[in-house]
């Protein structure tokens, strides 16, 4: 019966793992819950969140769960923070200039890169014979320590034969995950395809860990149903397919939040702002459809070739590290820090450690900062990619807080700490906006006493004076205000459609409301739906400064988990048609290159190939009875009257449908 069919949505973020149980028959949320994300062993947090949510459902029967669907910010956060596994890159048919344009060697200076002969031209014809002989010496030498490979061949989107051959050789020789660029992108632009493929390979282990964690939780709760993941465009895909293409989950969290915000609010036209622990994501829903970035998702300074919602993502959340500028001004960093209050809740002895730091007269900026292994991690975790100093530092860090001042002694140790933090092997704990909220009394779920001590340390370092209550409130207020200021700017950027910095934006963001003798108001012309754990702390003030309606729906703190449960499967396939001006037409993009003497015939075959590929992908994703539609973009020779004068055409087919469970 419909009233007994459930879907469970899970969202694993940088700070919290959320779970929501939805009754499909009655279209309502039965329960929701949160648990701290345990990065060392993600299954712990997933099991806790799922158990807390299902325990609230009276008469819950696991066999009635039709699907578990997962959204996550892990991939987005990893790209923003520069985390990821060690990757080896094979470039087929690239010259030195094309490699340089990718920017990968500069971004990842230790990444082993191999250029081999091969590749095709824009018609899909082989330019140079593929040289597979160079692979094995490289695998056994410079690439020996990598965890995954990325392969990019010139014009692979027109003919993938060389990419496929290299991928097969790598898989057979090294037995490690291999990313092929044409699986992720259908458009030309080899340098950007290379970027996307490398980022994907760096993320493979993270999403594989999450998949395994959810499967463990499902097994413990006796759930035997399909497991799906939310992609960056808001659609669903089978977990095993996403595990090989984790880059497609970049912006999965905000995409699910946008779907969830629509589901919860019932609106079809709004700005969605999702504030979590690590990032803030702002996107638009127009006429019931999310605005999609056709040029590819931009995250952490990388413009990928993955189709995703057009969302502005910045490193701003409840866990942003608080920095002091040269003049003592408050700034919020893009990198996440574990809130002092949260760590103290798990380890009450941290309060005494903070008191000991207050008694210290030396230590300066290192006081009030701590290192700890990711929650759930085993002590002494090692990786071959570490140098000796990093290994020495990592061996000192355990599941219990370790004062930074006892570890980062000297420049080499400080660099090692920064590197381990960047690699995600340790958690850095410091004062954050969440701590400021505890000092202000607007948040009370963790240890307010620890936050106050950390604030006192920050104030003393800033002013060389002891903090009284007024000083603590002033400091916390400045941090809170910095978060509101930055939030207003992000929302205005998305509402404008571009970034803008001027005196008018400054006065609105700061809440001043006037420049000289002129009142200034910049207000979005649609409501703002605010979702995410911290939004009730900051967004009432955001609403005042923007003079706009801000909607807080029930369950807005778990909108991403709700959106994960409410998504559809959507698969796209692209086929290219190119005319040579002499009556010959080539069809590329799905299998071998095909040649036709008629433009109309070439287009008909392209449509059939695109629709067939989209339907096949949708069925492979577990969709039953998907529908398919296609679009054709044509370009003609001058004075052409019909398809005989076709210069080029792009056929895009999309198959959509409900997951198989429905």
C-alpha positions as CSV (number, residue, x, y, z in Angstrom):
1,X,0.0,0.0,0.0
2,X,1.2,3.5,-0.8
3,X,1.0,4.7,2.8
4,X,3.5,2.1,3.8
5,X,6.2,2.8,1.2
6,X,9.2,4.8,2.4
7,X,12.1,6.6,0.8
8,X,15.1,7.5,3.0
9,X,17.2,10.5,2.0
10,X,20.7,10.8,3.4
11,X,23.0,13.8,3.1
12,X,26.6,13.6,4.2
13,X,28.2,17.0,4.7
14,X,31.4,18.3,6.2
15,X,29.9,18.6,9.7
16,X,26.6,16.8,9.8
17,X,25.1,13.7,8.2
18,X,21.3,14.2,7.8
19,X,18.6,11.6,7.3
20,X,14.9,12.0,6.4
21,X,12.2,9.4,6.0
22,X,9.5,10.3,3.5
23,X,6.1,8.6,3.1
24,X,5.5,8.4,-0.6
25,X,1.8,7.7,-0.3
26,X,1.0,10.7,1.7
27,X,3.8,13.0,0.4
28,X,5.0,14.0,3.8
29,X,8.1,13.8,5.9
30,X,7.7,11.3,8.7
31,X,11.0,12.0,10.5
32,X,14.4,13.6,10.3
33,X,17.6,13.5,12.3
34,X,21.2,14.6,12.3
35,X,24.5,13.0,13.4
36,X,28.0,14.3,13.3
37,X,29.8,13.3,10.1
38,X,32.6,10.9,11.0
39,X,35.1,11.4,8.2
40,X,37.4,8.7,9.5
41,X,34.6,6.1,9.2
42,X,31.6,7.6,7.4
43,X,29.4,4.6,8.3
44,X,29.3,5.6,11.9
45,X,27.6,8.9,11.2
46,X,25.3,7.4,8.6
47,X,24.2,4.6,10.9
48,X,23.5,7.1,13.7
49,X,21.5,9.4,11.5
50,X,19.5,6.6,10.0
51,X,18.8,5.0,13.3
52,X,17.7,8.3,14.9
53,X,15.3,9.0,12.0
54,X,13.8,5.6,11.6
55,X,13.3,5.3,15.4
56,X,10.8,8.2,15.2
57,X,8.6,6.4,12.7
58,X,5.9,4.4,14.5
59,X,5.7,0.9,13.2
60,X,8.6,1.3,10.8
61,X,9.3,-1.8,8.7
62,X,12.7,-1.9,6.9
63,X,11.3,-4.1,4.1
64,X,9.0,-1.2,3.1
65,X,11.9,1.1,2.2
66,X,11.8,1.4,-1.6
67,X,15.0,3.4,-2.0
68,X,17.8,5.0,-0.1
69,X,19.1,8.1,-1.9
70,X,22.2,10.0,-1.0
71,X,23.4,13.6,-1.6
72,X,26.7,14.8,-0.4
73,X,29.0,17.8,-0.2
74,X,32.1,15.6,0.2
75,X,33.1,16.0,-3.4
76,X,32.4,19.8,-3.5
77,X,34.2,20.3,-0.2
78,X,37.2,18.2,-1.3
79,X,37.6,20.3,-4.5
80,X,37.1,23.6,-2.6
81,X,39.6,22.6,0.1
82,X,42.1,21.0,-2.3
83,X,41.8,17.5,-0.9
84,X,42.0,14.3,-2.9
85,X,43.9,11.2,-3.7
86,X,47.2,10.9,-5.6
87,X,46.6,10.7,-9.3
88,X,48.6,9.7,-12.4
89,X,47.7,11.5,-15.6
90,X,48.1,10.1,-19.1
91,X,47.8,12.6,-22.0
92,X,47.4,11.1,-25.4
93,X,48.3,13.3,-28.4
94,X,49.0,16.4,-26.2
95,X,51.8,18.7,-26.9
96,X,53.6,20.7,-24.2
97,X,51.5,23.8,-24.9
98,X,48.2,21.9,-24.5
99,X,49.4,20.4,-21.2
100,X,50.4,23.8,-19.9
101,X,47.0,25.2,-20.8
102,X,45.3,22.6,-18.6
103,X,47.1,24.2,-15.6
104,X,47.3,20.8,-13.9
105,X,51.1,20.6,-13.5
106,X,51.1,23.9,-11.7
107,X,48.0,23.0,-9.5
108,X,49.4,19.6,-8.6
109,X,53.2,19.8,-8.9
110,X,53.8,16.4,-7.6
111,X,51.4,14.6,-9.9
112,X,53.1,12.2,-12.4
113,X,52.2,13.1,-16.0
114,X,52.9,10.9,-19.0
115,X,52.5,12.2,-22.6
116,X,52.3,9.5,-25.2
117,X,51.9,9.6,-29.0
118,X,48.4,9.1,-30.4
119,X,45.1,10.9,-30.6
120,X,42.6,11.8,-33.3
121,X,41.5,14.9,-35.3
122,X,38.2,16.7,-35.1
123,X,36.7,14.3,-37.6
124,X,37.6,11.3,-35.4
125,X,40.4,10.1,-37.7
126,X,43.6,8.8,-36.2
127,X,46.4,11.3,-36.3
128,X,49.2,9.2,-34.8
129,X,49.5,5.6,-33.9
130,X,49.0,5.0,-30.2
131,X,52.1,4.2,-28.2
132,X,51.2,1.9,-25.4
133,X,54.8,0.8,-24.8
134,X,55.5,3.9,-22.6
135,X,52.9,2.9,-20.0
136,X,54.5,0.1,-18.0
137,X,57.9,1.9,-17.2
138,X,55.9,4.9,-16.1
139,X,53.5,2.8,-13.9
140,X,56.4,1.0,-12.3
141,X,58.3,4.3,-11.8
142,X,56.9,7.8,-11.3
143,X,53.3,6.6,-11.0
144,X,53.9,3.8,-8.6
145,X,52.4,5.5,-5.6
146,X,49.2,6.9,-7.1
147,X,45.7,5.7,-6.1
148,X,44.0,6.3,-9.4
149,X,44.6,7.3,-13.0
150,X,43.1,9.8,-15.4
151,X,43.4,9.4,-19.2
152,X,42.8,12.2,-21.7
153,X,43.2,11.8,-25.4
154,X,43.0,14.5,-28.1
155,X,39.5,14.6,-29.6
156,X,38.4,11.6,-27.6
157,X,34.8,12.9,-27.7
158,X,34.9,12.3,-31.5
159,X,36.7,9.0,-31.3
160,X,37.4,7.4,-27.9
161,X,39.4,4.4,-29.2
162,X,42.8,5.6,-27.8
163,X,41.4,6.5,-24.5
164,X,39.7,3.2,-24.2
165,X,42.9,1.3,-25.1
166,X,45.0,3.2,-22.6
167,X,42.3,2.7,-19.9
168,X,42.2,-1.1,-20.6
169,X,46.0,-1.3,-20.4
170,X,46.1,0.6,-17.1
171,X,43.4,-1.4,-15.5
172,X,45.1,-4.7,-16.6
173,X,48.6,-3.6,-15.4
174,X,48.0,-1.5,-12.3
175,X,44.5,-2.7,-11.1
176,X,43.6,0.8,-9.9
177,X,40.6,3.0,-10.8
178,X,40.8,4.7,-14.2
179,X,38.9,7.8,-15.3
180,X,38.4,8.3,-19.1
181,X,37.7,11.9,-20.0
182,X,35.0,11.1,-22.6
183,X,32.9,9.4,-20.0
184,X,32.6,12.8,-18.2
185,X,32.3,15.3,-21.1
186,X,30.9,15.5,-24.6
187,X,32.3,18.9,-25.7
188,X,35.6,19.8,-27.2
189,X,38.2,21.6,-25.1
190,X,40.9,19.1,-24.1
191,X,42.5,21.1,-21.3
192,X,39.2,21.4,-19.5
193,X,38.5,17.8,-20.1
194,X,41.9,17.0,-18.5
195,X,41.0,19.1,-15.5
196,X,37.7,17.3,-15.1
197,X,39.2,13.9,-15.4
198,X,41.9,14.6,-12.9
199,X,39.5,16.0,-10.3
200,X,37.3,12.9,-10.8
201,X,40.2,10.6,-10.2
202,X,41.2,12.4,-7.1
203,X,37.6,12.0,-5.7
204,X,37.2,8.2,-6.4
205,X,38.2,7.0,-3.0
206,X,36.0,9.5,-1.2
207,X,32.8,8.6,-2.9
208,X,33.6,4.9,-2.7
209,X,34.0,5.3,1.0
210,X,30.6,7.0,1.3
211,X,28.9,4.3,-0.8
212,X,30.4,1.6,1.4
213,X,29.3,3.5,4.5
214,X,25.7,3.8,3.4
215,X,25.7,0.1,2.4
216,X,26.9,-0.8,5.9
217,X,24.1,1.3,7.4
218,X,21.5,-0.3,5.1
219,X,22.8,-3.8,6.1
220,X,22.6,-2.9,9.8
221,X,19.0,-1.7,9.3
222,X,18.1,-4.7,7.2
223,X,17.2,-2.7,4.1
224,X,17.5,-4.5,0.8
225,X,16.6,-1.8,-1.8
226,X,18.3,0.3,-4.5
227,X,20.9,2.8,-3.5
228,X,21.0,6.0,-5.5
229,X,23.1,9.1,-5.5
230,X,22.2,12.7,-6.4
231,X,24.3,14.2,-9.2
232,X,25.1,17.9,-9.6
233,X,22.2,18.6,-11.8
234,X,19.7,17.2,-9.2
235,X,19.0,13.9,-11.0
236,X,19.6,10.5,-9.5
237,X,22.0,7.8,-10.6
238,X,22.9,4.3,-9.4
239,X,25.5,4.2,-6.7
240,X,27.9,1.9,-8.5
241,X,27.9,4.2,-11.6
242,X,28.5,7.3,-9.5
243,X,31.3,5.6,-7.7
244,X,33.2,5.6,-11.0
245,X,32.3,9.2,-11.8
246,X,32.4,11.0,-8.5
247,X,33.0,14.4,-10.1
248,X,29.3,14.2,-11.2
249,X,28.4,14.6,-7.5
250,X,30.1,18.0,-7.3
251,X,27.3,20.3,-6.2
252,X,25.2,17.2,-5.4
253,X,24.4,18.7,-2.0
254,X,23.1,22.1,-3.2
255,X,21.3,20.4,-6.1
256,X,19.5,18.2,-3.6
257,X,18.8,21.2,-1.4
258,X,17.2,23.0,-4.4
259,X,15.0,20.0,-5.0
260,X,14.2,19.8,-1.3
261,X,13.5,23.5,-1.0
262,X,11.0,23.3,-3.8
263,X,9.4,20.2,-2.2
264,X,9.2,21.8,1.2
265,X,8.1,25.3,0.1
266,X,5.8,24.4,-2.8
267,X,7.3,27.4,-4.7
268,X,8.5,27.3,-8.3
269,X,10.3,30.6,-8.4
270,X,12.9,31.5,-5.8
271,X,16.5,32.0,-4.7
272,X,17.8,29.1,-2.6
273,X,20.6,29.7,-0.2
274,X,22.0,26.6,1.5
275,X,24.4,27.3,4.4
276,X,26.2,24.3,5.9
277,X,29.3,23.8,7.9
278,X,31.8,24.2,5.1
279,X,30.2,26.0,2.2
280,X,27.3,28.3,1.3
281,X,25.6,27.5,-2.0
282,X,23.2,29.9,-3.8
283,X,21.1,28.8,-6.8
284,X,17.9,29.8,-8.6
285,X,14.7,27.9,-9.3
286,X,12.9,29.5,-12.3
287,X,9.5,28.3,-13.4
288,X,10.0,25.0,-11.5
289,X,13.3,24.1,-13.0
290,X,16.8,24.7,-11.6
291,X,19.0,27.0,-13.5
292,X,21.8,24.8,-15.0
293,X,25.3,25.9,-15.9
294,X,25.6,24.6,-19.4
295,X,29.3,25.6,-19.5
296,X,30.0,23.3,-16.6
297,X,30.1,23.6,-12.9
298,X,32.6,25.9,-11.3
299,X,33.9,24.9,-7.9
300,X,37.0,25.8,-6.0
301,X,38.4,27.9,-8.9
302,X,38.0,25.0,-11.4
303,X,35.5,25.2,-14.3
304,X,34.7,21.6,-14.8
305,X,32.8,20.1,-17.8
306,X,30.2,18.5,-15.6
307,X,26.7,19.7,-16.1
308,X,25.3,20.9,-12.8
309,X,23.0,23.5,-11.4
310,X,24.2,27.1,-11.8
311,X,25.1,27.7,-8.2
312,X,27.6,30.0,-6.6
313,X,29.6,28.0,-4.0
314,X,31.9,29.6,-1.6
315,X,33.8,28.5,1.5
316,X,31.5,30.0,4.1
317,X,29.7,28.1,6.8
318,X,29.4,27.6,10.5
319,X,32.8,25.9,10.5
320,X,34.8,28.6,8.6
321,X,38.0,29.3,10.4
322,X,38.2,32.8,11.9
323,X,41.3,34.8,11.0
324,X,42.7,38.1,12.2
325,X,43.8,40.5,9.6
326,X,46.9,42.7,9.8
327,X,45.0,45.4,11.7
328,X,43.1,42.9,13.8
329,X,40.1,42.8,11.5
330,X,37.9,39.6,11.4
331,X,37.9,37.6,8.3
332,X,36.5,34.1,7.5
333,X,38.7,31.6,5.7
334,X,37.5,29.2,3.0
335,X,38.9,26.2,4.8
336,X,36.9,24.4,7.4
337,X,38.0,24.2,11.0
338,X,36.4,21.9,13.6
339,X,34.5,24.1,16.0
340,X,35.9,24.3,19.5
341,X,32.4,23.8,20.9
342,X,31.9,20.6,19.0
343,X,35.2,19.0,19.9
344,X,34.6,20.0,23.6
345,X,31.2,18.3,23.5
346,X,32.9,15.0,22.4
347,X,36.0,15.6,24.7
348,X,35.0,17.6,27.8
349,X,38.7,17.7,28.9
350,X,39.2,20.3,26.1
351,X,37.9,22.9,28.5
352,X,40.8,22.3,30.9
353,X,43.2,22.4,27.9
354,X,41.8,25.8,26.9
355,X,42.2,27.0,30.5
356,X,45.8,25.8,30.3
357,X,46.3,27.8,27.1
358,X,44.9,30.9,28.9
359,X,47.6,30.4,31.6
360,X,50.3,30.4,28.9
361,X,52.2,33.6,28.3
362,X,53.8,32.3,25.1
363,X,52.4,30.6,22.1
364,X,50.6,33.5,20.5
365,X,48.4,32.6,17.5
366,X,48.8,28.8,18.2
367,X,46.9,29.0,21.5
368,X,43.3,27.8,21.4
369,X,44.0,25.6,18.4
370,X,44.1,21.8,18.4
371,X,44.6,18.8,16.1
372,X,42.7,15.6,16.1
373,X,42.2,12.6,13.8
374,X,39.0,12.7,11.7
375,X,36.1,11.3,13.8
376,X,36.0,7.5,13.4
377,X,39.6,7.2,12.1
378,X,42.1,4.8,13.4
379,X,45.1,6.2,15.3
380,X,48.4,6.2,13.3
381,X,46.8,6.1,9.9
382,X,49.5,6.1,7.2
383,X,49.8,6.8,3.5
384,X,52.7,6.3,1.1
385,X,52.3,9.9,-0.1
386,X,53.7,11.4,3.1
387,X,57.2,12.7,3.7
388,X,59.1,11.9,6.9
389,X,58.1,15.1,8.7
390,X,54.4,14.6,7.8
391,X,54.6,11.0,9.1
392,X,56.2,12.1,12.3
393,X,53.5,14.7,12.9
394,X,50.7,12.3,12.0
395,X,52.0,9.8,14.5
396,X,51.5,12.3,17.3
397,X,47.9,13.0,16.4
398,X,45.2,10.7,17.9
399,X,41.5,10.7,18.5
400,X,42.0,13.0,21.5
401,X,42.7,16.7,21.1
402,X,46.4,17.7,20.8
403,X,47.4,21.3,21.3
404,X,48.8,22.8,18.1
405,X,51.6,24.5,20.1
406,X,52.9,21.1,21.1
407,X,53.2,19.9,17.5
408,X,53.8,22.9,15.1
409,X,57.3,23.6,16.6
410,X,59.3,25.2,13.8
411,X,58.6,25.9,10.2
412,X,58.9,22.3,8.9
413,X,56.4,21.0,11.5
414,X,54.0,23.9,10.7
415,X,54.2,23.0,6.9
416,X,53.6,19.4,7.7
417,X,50.5,20.3,9.7
418,X,49.2,22.4,6.8
419,X,49.8,19.6,4.4
420,X,48.1,16.9,6.5
421,X,45.2,19.2,6.9
422,X,45.0,19.8,3.2
423,X,45.1,16.0,2.6
424,X,42.2,15.5,5.0
425,X,44.3,13.3,7.3
426,X,43.8,15.4,10.4
427,X,41.2,17.8,11.7
428,X,42.2,21.3,12.6
429,X,40.2,22.8,15.5
430,X,39.9,26.5,16.0
431,X,37.4,29.3,16.7
432,X,34.6,29.4,14.1
433,X,31.2,31.2,13.5
434,X,29.5,28.3,15.3
435,X,31.6,29.2,18.4
436,X,30.7,32.8,18.1
437,X,27.0,31.8,18.0
438,X,27.5,29.9,21.2
439,X,29.1,33.0,22.8
440,X,26.2,35.1,21.7
441,X,23.7,32.6,23.0
442,X,22.0,32.0,19.7
443,X,23.3,28.4,19.4
444,X,23.5,26.0,22.3
445,X,23.9,22.4,21.0
446,X,27.5,22.1,21.9
447,X,29.9,23.4,24.6
448,X,29.4,27.1,25.1
449,X,32.0,27.2,27.9
450,X,34.7,26.0,25.5
451,X,33.7,28.6,22.9
452,X,34.0,31.4,25.5
453,X,37.5,30.3,26.5
454,X,38.5,30.2,22.8
455,X,37.1,33.6,22.3
456,X,39.0,34.9,25.3
457,X,42.2,33.5,23.8
458,X,41.5,35.2,20.4
459,X,40.7,38.5,22.1
460,X,43.9,38.4,24.2
461,X,46.0,37.7,21.1
462,X,44.3,40.5,19.2
463,X,44.4,43.2,21.9
464,X,47.1,41.9,24.4
465,X,44.4,42.4,27.0
466,X,42.2,40.1,29.0
467,X,38.6,39.7,27.9
468,X,35.6,40.7,30.0
469,X,32.0,39.9,29.0
470,X,31.7,43.0,26.8
471,X,34.8,42.0,24.9
472,X,33.6,38.5,24.3
473,X,30.3,39.8,23.0
474,X,32.0,42.3,20.8
475,X,34.3,39.7,19.3
476,X,31.5,37.1,18.7
477,X,29.4,39.9,17.2
478,X,32.1,40.8,14.8
479,X,32.4,37.2,13.6
480,X,28.6,36.9,13.3
481,X,28.5,40.1,11.3
482,X,31.3,39.0,9.0
483,X,29.2,35.8,8.2
484,X,26.1,37.9,7.5
485,X,28.1,40.4,5.4
486,X,29.6,37.7,3.2
487,X,26.3,35.9,2.9
488,X,24.5,39.1,1.6
489,X,27.3,39.5,-1.1
490,X,26.9,35.9,-2.3
491,X,23.2,36.2,-2.6
492,X,23.5,39.6,-4.5
493,X,26.0,38.1,-6.9
494,X,23.7,35.3,-7.8
495,X,20.7,37.6,-8.1
496,X,22.7,40.0,-10.3
497,X,24.0,37.1,-12.4
498,X,27.6,38.3,-12.0
499,X,29.9,39.5,-9.2
500,X,30.0,43.2,-8.4
501,X,31.9,45.1,-5.8
502,X,31.1,48.8,-5.2
503,X,30.1,51.2,-2.5
504,X,26.4,50.4,-2.9
505,X,26.9,46.7,-2.4
506,X,29.2,47.4,0.5
507,X,26.7,49.5,2.4
508,X,23.9,46.9,1.9
509,X,26.2,44.0,3.0
510,X,27.3,45.9,6.0
511,X,23.8,46.8,7.0
512,X,24.4,50.6,6.8
513,X,21.6,51.4,4.3
514,X,23.1,54.6,3.0
515,X,26.0,56.2,1.2
516,X,26.5,59.8,2.1
517,X,23.0,61.3,2.1
518,X,21.5,58.7,-0.2
519,X,19.5,55.7,1.1
520,X,20.4,52.5,-0.7
521,X,18.3,49.4,-1.0
522,X,19.2,46.3,-3.1
523,X,16.5,43.7,-2.9
524,X,16.0,40.5,-4.9
525,X,12.7,40.4,-6.8
526,X,11.8,36.9,-5.6
527,X,11.7,35.2,-2.2
528,X,14.7,33.7,-0.6
529,X,14.3,30.1,0.7
530,X,16.9,29.5,3.3
531,X,18.0,25.9,4.1
532,X,20.8,24.3,6.1
533,X,21.6,23.9,9.8
534,X,22.9,27.5,10.6
535,X,20.4,29.6,8.6
536,X,18.1,30.6,11.4
537,X,21.1,32.1,13.2
538,X,22.2,34.4,10.3
539,X,19.3,34.8,7.8
540,X,16.9,36.9,9.8
541,X,19.5,39.6,9.6
542,X,20.2,38.8,6.0
543,X,16.5,39.4,5.3
544,X,16.7,42.8,7.0
545,X,19.7,43.9,5.0
546,X,18.3,42.8,1.7
547,X,14.8,43.9,2.6
548,X,13.3,40.7,1.1
549,X,11.2,37.8,2.1
550,X,13.1,34.9,3.6
551,X,11.3,31.6,4.0
552,X,12.2,29.0,6.7
553,X,10.3,25.9,5.9
554,X,9.7,23.0,8.3
555,X,12.6,20.6,8.1
556,X,14.7,23.3,6.4
557,X,17.8,22.1,8.2
558,X,17.6,18.7,6.3
559,X,16.3,20.0,2.9
560,X,19.2,18.3,1.2
561,X,18.2,14.9,2.6
562,X,14.6,15.6,1.5
563,X,15.8,16.5,-2.0
564,X,17.8,13.3,-2.2
565,X,14.7,11.3,-1.7
566,X,12.5,13.3,-4.1
567,X,14.7,13.2,-7.3
568,X,14.3,11.7,-10.7
569,X,16.7,9.8,-13.0
570,X,17.8,11.9,-16.0
571,X,20.4,10.9,-18.5
572,X,21.8,12.8,-21.5
573,X,23.6,11.7,-24.6
574,X,25.2,13.9,-27.3
575,X,25.9,13.2,-31.0
576,X,27.8,15.5,-33.3
577,X,27.1,15.9,-37.1
578,X,29.7,17.6,-39.3
579,X,29.5,18.4,-43.0
580,X,32.6,18.9,-45.1
581,X,30.9,21.3,-47.6
582,X,31.2,18.7,-50.4
583,X,28.2,16.6,-49.5
584,X,29.9,14.2,-47.0
585,X,28.6,14.1,-43.4
586,X,30.3,12.5,-40.3
587,X,28.4,11.4,-37.2
588,X,30.6,11.1,-34.1
589,X,30.2,10.8,-30.3
590,X,28.5,7.4,-29.8
591,X,30.8,4.6,-31.0
592,X,32.7,4.5,-34.3
593,X,32.7,7.4,-36.8
594,X,29.9,7.0,-39.3
595,X,29.8,8.6,-42.8
596,X,26.7,9.6,-44.8
597,X,26.1,11.2,-48.2
598,X,23.0,13.0,-47.0
599,X,22.5,15.6,-44.3
600,X,19.0,14.4,-43.5
601,X,20.2,10.8,-43.2
602,X,23.1,11.8,-41.0
603,X,20.7,13.7,-38.7
604,X,18.2,10.9,-38.5
605,X,21.0,8.5,-37.5
606,X,22.3,11.0,-35.0
607,X,18.9,11.4,-33.4
608,X,18.5,7.6,-33.2
609,X,22.0,7.1,-31.7
610,X,21.5,9.9,-29.1
611,X,18.0,8.7,-28.0
612,X,19.1,5.1,-27.9
613,X,22.2,6.0,-25.8
614,X,20.1,8.2,-23.4
615,X,17.5,5.4,-23.0
616,X,20.2,2.8,-22.4
617,X,21.9,4.9,-19.8
618,X,18.5,5.6,-18.0
619,X,17.7,1.9,-18.0
620,X,21.2,1.1,-16.7
621,X,20.5,3.6,-13.8
622,X,17.4,1.5,-12.8
623,X,14.7,3.5,-14.5
624,X,11.6,1.7,-15.7
625,X,9.8,3.1,-18.7
626,X,11.8,6.3,-19.2
627,X,10.6,9.0,-21.6
628,X,13.1,10.6,-24.0
629,X,13.2,13.9,-25.8
630,X,15.8,15.4,-28.1
631,X,17.0,18.8,-29.3
632,X,18.9,19.7,-32.4
633,X,21.2,22.8,-32.8
634,X,22.1,23.3,-36.5
635,X,24.6,25.5,-38.3
636,X,24.4,25.9,-42.1
637,X,26.7,26.9,-44.9
638,X,25.9,30.4,-46.4
639,X,22.8,30.5,-48.6
640,X,21.9,26.9,-47.6
641,X,18.2,26.1,-47.8
642,X,17.9,22.6,-46.3
643,X,19.9,19.9,-44.5
644,X,22.0,19.3,-47.6
645,X,23.8,22.5,-46.7
646,X,24.4,21.5,-43.1
647,X,27.7,22.7,-41.7
648,X,27.3,21.1,-38.2
649,X,24.6,20.0,-35.8
650,X,24.6,18.9,-32.2
651,X,21.9,16.4,-31.1
652,X,21.2,16.2,-27.4
653,X,18.8,13.6,-26.1
654,X,17.6,13.3,-22.5
655,X,15.8,10.3,-21.0
656,X,13.9,10.9,-17.7
657,X,12.0,8.7,-15.3
658,X,11.3,7.5,-11.8
659,X,13.8,5.1,-10.2
660,X,13.0,1.4,-10.6
661,X,11.6,1.2,-7.1
662,X,8.6,3.2,-8.1
